[in-house]
């Protein structure tokens, strides 16, 4: 009877250790996905207002294109060049996040995770992919707006 109780205790301890190890694995993948989402949010927080500001400037240049003085034209060109440089930085950060997402997806093992955490991880990866697509589109719009400003001046 003592042997059976000891075996039962050992089994419970082993199952507890396995559950803790699984939780650590789950937490690592989910934590990495959260960090990637944070980085994308930082890009989004700066890219969105930048795009709006540049599109407003594009409209002002369009409205006044016949009356722009040389210094105003040079300022508009500088604004467009700065926007393209920022778009390059945004694309670099987006590429870096996408590489991190691909790395996390390659380490993602749904069989090794709890069902709930596996579902959460899949949802987070889908959201990250959608955010990456949206931010790439916004970056392309930023470049396009800068190019239109250059053409008008």
C-alpha positions in Angstrom: 0.0 0.0 0.0 2.9 2.4 0.8 4.5 1.6 -2.5 1.3 2.4 -4.4 0.9 5.7 -2.5 4.5 6.6 -3.3 4.0 5.8 -7.0 0.9 7.9 -7.1 2.8 10.8 -5.5 5.6 10.5 -8.0 3.1 10.4 -10.9 1.4 13.6 -9.6 4.7 15.3 -9.2 5.8 14.3 -12.7 2.5 15.5 -14.2 2.9 18.8 -12.3 6.4 19.3 -13.7 5.2 18.5 -17.2 2.4 21.0 -16.9 4.8 23.7 -15.6 7.2 23.0 -18.5 4.3 23.2 -20.9 3.3 26.5 -19.4 6.8 27.9 -19.8 6.8 26.8 -23.5 3.4 28.4 -24.0 4.5 31.6 -22.2 7.7 31.9 -24.3 5.8 31.8 -27.6 3.0 34.1 -26.4 5.5 36.5 -24.9 7.4 36.7 -28.1 4.2 37.4 -30.1 3.3 40.1 -27.6 6.7 41.7 -28.0 6.3 41.7 -31.8 2.8 43.2 -31.5 4.3 46.0 -29.3 6.9 46.8 -31.9 4.2 46.9 -34.7 2.1 49.2 -32.5 5.0 51.6 -32.2 5.4 51.7 -36.0 1.6 52.1 -36.4 1.6 54.9 -33.8 4.2 56.9 -35.8 3.3 55.9 -39.4 -0.4 56.8 -39.2 0.0 60.4 -38.1 3.0 60.8 -40.5 0.8 59.6 -43.4 -2.0 62.0 -42.5 0.5 64.9 -42.2 2.1 64.2 -45.6 -1.3 63.8 -47.3 -2.4 67.2 -45.9 0.9 68.7 -47.2 0.3 67.0 -50.6 -3.1 68.7 -50.8 -1.7 72.1 -49.8 1.0 71.7 -52.5 -1.7 70.7 -55.0 -3.9 73.7 -54.1 -1.0 76.2 -54.3 1.2 74.6 -57.0 1.0 77.6 -59.3 1.9 80.1 -56.5 4.7 78.3 -54.7 7.9 80.2 -54.2 11.3 78.6 -54.6 11.8 78.2 -50.9 8.3 76.6 -50.5 9.1 74.2 -53.4 12.4 73.3 -51.7 10.7 72.8 -48.4 8.1 70.5 -50.1 10.9 68.5 -51.7 12.7 68.2 -48.3 9.4 67.0 -46.7 9.0 64.4 -49.4 12.6 63.2 -49.1 12.3 62.9 -45.3 9.0 61.0 -45.7 10.8 58.5 -48.0 13.6 58.1 -45.5 11.1 57.4 -42.7 9.3 55.0 -44.9 12.6 53.1 -45.3 12.9 52.9 -41.6 9.3 51.7 -41.2 9.8 49.0 -43.8 13.0 47.9 -42.0 11.1 47.6 -38.7 8.2 45.8 -40.4 10.6 43.4 -42.1 12.3 42.7 -38.7 8.9 42.0 -37.1 7.9 39.7 -40.0 11.2 37.8 -39.5 10.5 37.5 -35.8 6.9 36.2 -36.6 8.3 33.6 -39.0 10.8 32.5 -36.4 8.1 32.3 -33.7 5.8 30.4 -36.1 8.6 27.9 -36.8 8.9 27.2 -33.1 5.2 27.1 -32.5 4.1 23.5 -31.7 0.4 23.4 -31.0 0.6 19.8 -29.8 3.1 21.0 -27.1 0.8 23.8 -25.9 -2.5 23.8 -24.1 -5.5 24.0 -26.4 -6.4 27.5 -25.1 -2.9 28.9 -25.5 -2.5 27.3 -29.0 -5.7 29.1 -30.1 -4.5 32.3 -28.6 -1.1 32.0 -30.4 -2.8 31.3 -33.7 -5.0 34.3 -33.3 -2.1 36.5 -32.4 -0.1 35.3 -35.4 -3.1 36.1 -37.7 -3.5 39.5 -36.2 0.3 40.2 -36.7 0.1 39.1 -40.3 -2.9 41.4 -40.9 -1.1 44.3 -39.2 2.0 43.7 -41.3 -0.1 43.8 -44.4 -1.8 47.0 -43.3 1.4 48.8 -42.4 3.0 47.8 -45.7 0.1 49.4 -47.4 0.4 52.5 -45.3 4.1 52.7 -46.1 3.4 52.4 -49.8 0.8 55.2 -49.5 3.5 57.3 -47.7 5.9 56.8 -50.6 3.2 57.5 -53.1 2.2 60.7 -51.5 5.9 61.8 -51.3 6.3 61.0 -55.0 3.2 63.1 -55.9 4.6 66.0 -54.0 7.9 65.7 -55.9 6.1 65.7 -59.2 4.0 68.7 -58.4 6.9 71.0 -57.4 
